[in-house]
Amino acid sequence: MPLPLRPPLKPMLAKPAKAIPDSGGLLFEPKWDGFRCIVFRDGDELYLQSRAEKPLNRYFPEAVARLLDILPPRVVLDGELVVAREGRLNFDALTERIHPAESRVTLLSAEQPAEFVAFDVLALGDESLLDEPTSVRRERLAELAGDRFPLTPATTDPDTARHWFELFEGAGLDGVIGKPLDEPYTPGKRAMLKYKHLRTADCVLAGLRWHVDGGPGELVGSFLLGLHDDQGVLHHVGTVGSFPKERRRELAEELAPLVTDGEDHPWGGRATGEAQRIPGGITRWRATEHEWVPLRPERVVEVAYENTEGGMPSRFRHNARFVRWRPDREPASCDYSQLDEPARYDLDAVFRGQVVRTR
């Protein structure tokens, strides 16, 4: 008999929420910073499905082998593929695993193996658990996991969830998820809540890209943001790109006097060394340079961001959000020192639901 659930299956999603509530009714879990993954095991067959409903088996052969070894014969699990380095999740290392060369995939699977962290069980044997409430699915998952595979911590206590929100960030986690205890698993629906870190930083506006719906000079597509390191080198740290169409038109006119040919621009070349982050370069994701327009780095913009990645010099993990202009700030004063560095915590302690500071 086939599994009661077969791929493709849309994962249940989360919508943003401002603050962890005092009221009950939610199961709280750490929000893992990895690749969402639904695992289908049916006898000798195992299939890893991404959030976008694409296969992941090719990129994570070691995860396939390990899950075949530890999972029961017929099961469907929802969870996250993560890679850890030095007791902390490392999203950069995880993205390196999506590589076209089989030899590279094989090498990285040995050097930086991925781990699957389970946070829901959707089917077991002949039984679909989609209609069971979160509380029941969690009990079934805990019984199933035992000591066999990593299981995300969970709590119904809001105070504990708040501790996790603050402390587990140092292990590379992304915030906290809240699941309604009495609700079923609803594929493709934003039925969960996510509480994520949000900070602000003052950045140099050093460039822009034009919007695809207009020609050069008509509509601003995105800002290119910069921060200075200790040596005064300006690094590209991210983008801001969410503006109403009319505002994009206004910005194109407002920023036109700052457009320069780039000859003396801080990102005009790689004279400061290969370690400098500059926009538009060729990567394994992009075979040609991504065009951008240099601006004289004279304006400062305050942006909201969630977290950073990539070591030093780091960059914003996701697109930042425009907050306001800062005419009172000098561009030269915008440096990395204003970015928060979370306290470091041992990733193993996260699985135990503990708060053990490592440094």
C-alpha positions as CSV (number, residue, x, y, z in Angstrom):
1,M,0.0,0.0,0.0
2,P,1.5,3.5,-0.9
3,L,2.0,6.2,1.6
4,P,-1.2,8.2,2.4
5,L,0.7,11.4,1.4
6,R,2.8,11.7,-1.7
7,P,4.9,14.5,-3.2
8,P,4.5,17.2,-4.1
9,L,3.0,18.5,-0.8
10,K,3.0,22.2,0.1
11,P,4.4,22.8,3.5
12,M,2.3,24.7,6.1
13,L,3.7,28.3,6.3
14,A,3.9,31.1,8.9
15,K,2.9,34.7,8.9
16,P,4.7,37.5,10.8
17,A,3.6,38.4,14.3
18,K,4.9,41.3,16.4
19,A,5.3,39.8,19.9
20,I,5.1,36.5,21.7
21,P,1.7,36.6,23.4
22,D,1.0,35.9,27.1
23,S,-2.1,33.8,26.4
24,G,-1.8,30.1,25.8
25,G,-3.0,28.0,22.9
26,L,0.4,27.9,21.0
27,L,3.2,25.5,20.8
28,F,6.4,27.4,20.4
29,E,9.5,26.1,18.6
30,P,12.9,27.7,17.6
31,K,12.8,28.9,14.0
32,W,15.6,27.1,12.2
33,D,17.7,29.0,9.6
34,G,18.0,26.3,6.9
35,F,16.2,24.8,3.9
36,R,12.6,23.7,4.6
37,C,12.3,20.0,3.8
38,I,9.5,17.4,3.7
39,V,10.8,13.9,3.9
40,F,8.9,11.0,2.3
41,R,10.1,7.5,3.3
42,D,8.4,4.5,1.7
43,G,10.5,1.4,2.2
44,D,13.8,1.7,0.4
45,E,12.7,4.9,-1.3
46,L,13.3,8.3,0.3
47,Y,12.5,11.7,-1.2
48,L,13.5,15.1,0.1
49,Q,11.2,17.9,-1.1
50,S,12.0,21.6,-0.8
51,R,9.5,24.3,0.1
52,A,9.3,25.1,-3.6
53,E,8.3,21.4,-4.2
54,K,11.6,20.5,-5.9
55,P,13.8,17.5,-5.2
56,L,16.8,17.9,-2.9
57,N,18.2,14.4,-2.9
58,R,21.0,15.2,-5.4
59,Y,22.5,17.9,-3.1
60,F,22.3,16.1,0.2
61,P,23.2,12.4,-0.4
62,E,24.5,12.0,3.2
63,A,21.1,13.2,4.6
64,V,19.4,10.6,2.4
65,A,21.6,7.8,3.6
66,R,21.3,8.8,7.2
67,L,17.5,9.1,7.1
68,L,17.2,5.7,5.4
69,D,19.2,4.3,8.3
70,I,17.2,5.9,11.2
71,L,13.6,6.4,10.0
72,P,10.8,3.9,10.2
73,P,9.9,2.2,6.9
74,R,6.9,4.4,6.1
75,V,6.7,8.0,7.3
76,V,6.4,11.6,6.2
77,L,8.1,14.3,8.2
78,D,8.3,18.1,8.0
79,G,11.5,19.8,9.1
80,E,14.6,21.7,8.1
81,L,17.9,20.8,6.6
82,V,20.7,22.7,8.3
83,V,24.5,22.8,8.3
84,A,26.4,23.7,11.5
85,R,30.0,25.0,11.9
86,E,31.6,25.5,15.3
87,G,28.4,25.1,17.2
88,R,26.4,27.5,15.1
89,L,24.1,27.2,12.1
90,N,25.8,28.4,8.9
91,F,23.4,29.4,6.1
92,D,26.3,30.2,3.7
93,A,27.7,26.7,4.1
94,L,24.2,25.3,3.4
95,T,23.7,27.3,0.2
96,E,27.1,26.1,-1.0
97,R,25.6,22.6,-1.2
98,I,23.3,23.6,-4.1
99,H,26.0,23.1,-6.7
100,P,25.8,21.8,-10.3
101,A,29.1,19.8,-10.1
102,E,28.6,16.3,-8.6
103,S,32.2,16.2,-7.5
104,R,31.7,19.3,-5.5
105,V,28.5,18.0,-3.9
106,T,30.3,14.8,-2.9
107,L,33.2,16.7,-1.4
108,L,30.9,19.1,0.6
109,S,28.7,16.2,1.8
110,A,31.7,14.9,3.6
111,E,33.3,18.2,4.7
112,Q,30.1,19.9,5.9
113,P,27.3,17.4,6.2
114,A,23.7,18.5,6.6
115,E,21.4,17.4,9.4
116,F,17.7,17.1,9.2
117,V,15.8,18.6,12.1
118,A,12.2,17.3,12.5
119,F,9.4,19.5,13.7
120,D,6.3,17.8,12.5
121,V,5.0,14.3,11.5
122,L,2.4,14.2,8.7
123,A,2.0,10.5,8.1
124,L,3.0,7.3,9.7
125,G,2.4,3.9,8.2
126,D,-1.0,3.9,6.5
127,E,-2.2,6.9,8.6
128,S,-2.4,10.5,7.5
129,L,-2.0,12.9,10.5
130,L,-2.9,16.1,8.6
131,D,-6.2,16.4,10.4
132,E,-4.8,15.8,13.9
133,P,-4.2,18.9,16.0
134,T,-0.7,20.2,16.6
135,S,-0.7,18.8,20.2
136,V,-1.3,15.3,19.0
137,R,1.2,15.5,16.1
138,R,3.8,16.7,18.5
139,E,3.2,13.7,20.9
140,R,3.4,11.3,18.0
141,L,6.6,12.9,16.7
142,A,8.3,12.8,20.1
143,E,7.4,9.1,20.5
144,L,8.8,8.4,17.0
145,A,12.0,10.4,17.4
146,G,13.2,9.0,20.7
147,D,17.0,9.0,20.4
148,R,17.0,8.2,16.7
149,F,16.9,11.6,15.0
150,P,17.2,15.3,16.0
151,L,13.9,16.8,17.2
152,T,13.3,20.5,17.6
153,P,12.6,21.7,21.2
154,A,9.0,22.8,21.9
155,T,7.2,24.5,24.7
156,T,3.8,25.9,25.6
157,D,5.2,28.4,28.0
158,P,5.5,32.0,26.6
159,D,8.3,32.9,29.0
160,T,10.4,30.0,27.8
161,A,9.7,31.0,24.2
162,R,10.9,34.6,25.0
163,H,14.1,33.2,26.5
164,W,14.6,31.1,23.3
165,F,13.9,34.1,21.1
166,E,16.8,36.1,22.8
167,L,19.3,33.4,23.5
168,F,19.2,30.9,20.7
169,E,20.0,33.5,18.1
170,G,23.6,33.1,19.2
171,A,23.4,29.5,17.8
172,G,22.3,30.8,14.4
173,L,18.5,30.4,14.9
174,D,16.1,32.9,13.3
175,G,13.5,33.5,15.9
176,V,10.5,31.6,17.2
177,I,7.5,29.8,15.6
178,G,4.1,29.6,17.2
179,K,1.7,26.8,16.2
180,P,-1.9,26.8,17.3
181,L,-2.2,23.7,19.5
182,D,-5.7,22.7,18.4
183,E,-5.3,23.2,14.7
184,P,-4.6,20.7,12.0
185,Y,-1.8,20.8,9.5
186,T,-2.9,22.9,6.5
187,P,-0.6,22.5,3.5
188,G,0.2,25.8,1.8
189,K,-1.7,28.0,4.3
190,R,0.0,30.5,6.6
191,A,-1.5,29.0,9.7
192,M,1.6,29.4,12.0
193,L,3.1,32.6,13.5
194,K,6.7,33.6,13.3
195,Y,8.5,36.0,15.6
196,K,11.7,37.2,14.1
197,H,14.5,39.6,15.2
198,L,14.3,43.1,13.8
199,R,17.0,45.7,14.2
200,T,18.0,49.0,12.5
201,A,21.3,50.3,11.1
202,D,22.4,53.5,9.3
203,C,23.9,52.7,5.9
204,V,25.5,54.6,3.1
205,L,23.4,54.8,0.0
206,A,26.1,53.9,-2.6
207,G,24.2,52.8,-5.6
208,L,20.9,51.7,-7.1
209,R,19.3,49.5,-9.7
210,W,16.5,50.7,-12.0
211,H,13.1,48.9,-11.9
212,V,12.3,46.4,-14.6
213,D,9.0,48.3,-15.4
214,G,10.8,51.4,-16.5
215,G,13.8,52.6,-18.5
216,P,17.0,54.0,-16.9
217,G,16.2,57.1,-14.9
218,E,12.5,56.4,-14.6
219,L,11.8,54.1,-11.6
220,V,14.2,53.2,-8.8
221,G,14.1,49.4,-8.3
222,S,16.4,49.1,-5.2
223,F,19.0,50.9,-3.1
224,L,22.4,49.4,-2.7
225,L,23.6,49.8,0.9
226,G,27.1,50.0,2.3
227,L,29.0,49.9,5.6
228,H,32.6,50.7,6.4
229,D,35.0,48.3,8.1
230,D,37.7,49.2,10.6
231,Q,40.0,50.2,7.7
232,G,37.4,52.5,6.2
233,V,36.7,50.2,3.3
234,L,33.0,50.4,2.1
235,H,31.4,47.0,1.7
236,H,28.1,46.2,0.0
237,V,25.8,44.8,2.7
238,G,22.4,44.5,1.1
239,T,19.5,46.1,-0.6
240,V,16.2,47.9,0.0
241,G,13.6,47.5,-2.7
242,S,10.1,47.7,-1.5
243,F,8.6,51.1,-2.6
244,P,5.2,52.1,-4.1
245,K,5.4,52.8,-7.8
246,E,4.9,56.5,-7.5
247,R,7.6,56.7,-4.8
248,R,10.0,54.8,-7.2
249,R,9.4,57.6,-9.7
250,E,10.0,60.3,-7.1
251,L,13.2,58.6,-6.0
252,A,14.5,58.5,-9.5
253,E,14.2,62.2,-9.8
254,E,15.5,62.9,-6.3
255,L,18.6,60.8,-6.7
256,A,19.5,61.8,-10.3
257,P,22.0,64.4,-9.1
258,L,24.0,61.7,-7.3
259,V,24.5,59.4,-10.3
260,T,28.2,59.2,-11.2
261,D,30.3,57.4,-13.8
262,G,31.8,55.3,-11.0
263,E,35.5,56.1,-11.8
264,D,36.2,57.3,-8.2
265,H,33.4,55.3,-6.6
266,P,34.4,53.0,-3.6
267,W,33.0,50.1,-5.6
268,G,34.5,51.1,-8.9
269,G,37.0,48.3,-8.8
270,R,38.7,45.7,-6.6
271,A,41.7,47.8,-5.7
272,T,41.0,47.5,-2.0
273,G,41.4,43.7,-2.2
274,E,39.3,40.6,-2.9
275,A,37.8,40.7,0.6
276,Q,35.7,43.8,-0.3
277,R,32.1,43.0,-0.9
278,I,30.9,44.8,-4.0
279,P,27.5,44.4,-5.9
280,G,26.8,42.7,-9.1
281,G,29.6,40.2,-9.3
282,I,29.5,36.8,-11.0
283,T,28.5,34.0,-8.7
284,R,27.6,30.3,-9.1
285,W,24.0,31.6,-9.3
286,R,24.6,34.2,-12.0
287,A,26.9,33.8,-15.0
288,T,26.9,37.5,-15.9
289,E,27.4,40.7,-13.8
290,H,24.2,42.2,-12.4
291,E,24.2,45.8,-13.6
292,W,23.9,48.7,-11.1
293,V,24.2,52.4,-11.1
294,P,26.9,54.0,-8.8
295,L,25.8,57.0,-6.7
296,R,28.1,59.5,-5.0
297,P,28.1,58.1,-1.4
298,E,26.7,61.2,0.2
299,R,23.4,60.1,1.7
300,V,22.6,58.0,4.7
301,V,19.5,55.8,5.1
302,E,18.3,54.1,8.2
303,V,17.0,50.5,7.4
304,A,15.5,47.7,9.4
305,Y,17.0,44.3,9.1
306,E,16.5,40.9,10.7
307,N,20.0,39.3,10.9
308,T,23.3,39.1,9.2
309,E,25.4,36.3,7.5
310,G,28.7,35.6,5.9
311,G,31.3,36.3,8.6
312,M,33.3,39.5,8.4
313,P,32.6,41.5,6.4
314,S,29.0,40.4,6.8
315,R,25.9,41.3,4.9
316,F,22.1,41.4,5.7
317,R,20.6,37.9,5.5
318,H,17.4,39.2,3.7
319,N,16.4,42.5,2.0
320,A,16.3,45.4,4.4
321,R,13.4,47.7,4.8
322,F,13.5,51.5,4.4
323,V,12.9,53.4,7.7
324,R,13.9,57.0,7.0
325,W,16.6,59.3,5.7
326,R,19.4,60.3,8.1
327,P,20.6,63.8,7.0
328,D,22.2,64.2,10.5
329,R,24.7,61.3,9.8
330,E,27.9,61.5,7.9
331,P,28.4,58.6,5.5
332,A,31.9,58.0,6.9
333,S,30.4,57.3,10.3
334,C,28.3,54.3,9.0
335,D,30.3,51.3,10.0
336,Y,29.9,47.7,11.2
337,S,30.2,48.6,14.9
338,Q,26.4,49.4,15.0
339,L,25.4,45.9,14.0
340,D,24.4,43.7,17.0
341,E,26.4,40.6,17.6
342,P,24.3,38.0,19.5
343,A,25.8,36.1,22.3
344,R,27.1,32.7,21.2
345,Y,25.4,29.5,22.3
346,D,26.1,25.9,21.8
347,L,23.8,24.4,19.1
348,D,23.6,21.1,21.0
349,A,22.1,23.0,23.9
350,V,19.3,24.2,21.6
351,F,18.1,20.6,21.1
352,R,18.1,20.2,24.9
353,G,16.1,23.4,25.3
354,Q,18.9,24.8,27.5
355,V,20.6,28.2,27.6
356,V,24.3,27.6,27.9
357,R,26.5,30.5,26.9
358,T,29.6,29.5,25.1
359,R,31.3,32.9,24.9
